[in-house]
């Protein structure tokens, strides 16, 4: 409760400073609208923001689920098979070496202007952090546990599923947290390159028409999606890892 109160106070202070800057500098609304103007735009354009926001939210959620699933399967293959490491690891690195902006036009060309290309962009952004986090966790299993399992005659597959994978869950959820934070990036980039709906599409059109208050409103809605998604994933991770308690400084614990 105190954390929420501190967050609310911080946001209120930032909004007040933002509004004071607009009043003090006299900047026109087409350069920097104040938070009051943005809030008014959100009120007036609520149906429009909701319509485009639901499209982007669907792309983010589907991309997150697909990216986490693909990253999990890839990490398990990398950990289980040496041949998979030879073939998948270069692809994993190439997926991050090529900028997503360079791939976005190709995905739109191949998959069209619908949701498929935006979901694919989100998957590309999510795939790397999930795969690397889980693979790293699978490689860092306590050697003593592995030696004991081998002594008891456990097969490599049994060791993977019953020892290595459970031990790697904290690393996996760390990767999913990062994926939840960056998932909106892929979806919005895809919408910027080519789309007929979504918050990215709305941002471009609002900017072209000098409706900067609407542009800021779309950005705030996107930020709300990202924060809410991260908080939901973090809460799910805490429930999935009840045995793992947070370590924090004493002054933070008291607050």
Protein Blocks (a to p, Z undefined) as FASTA:
>chain_A
ZZmmmmmmmmmmmmmmmmmmmmmnopafkloccfklmmmmmmmmmmmmmmmmmmmmmmmm
mmmmmmmmmmmmmmmmmmmpmklmmmmmmmmmmmmmpcfklmmmmmmmmnojalmlmmmm
mmmmmmmmmmmmmmmmmmmgcfklmmmmmmnopafklmmmmmmmmmmmmmmmmmmmmmmm
mmmmmmmmmmmmoccedjklmmmmmmmnopaklmmmmmmmmmmmmmmmmmmmmmmmmmmm
mmlccdddfklmmZZ
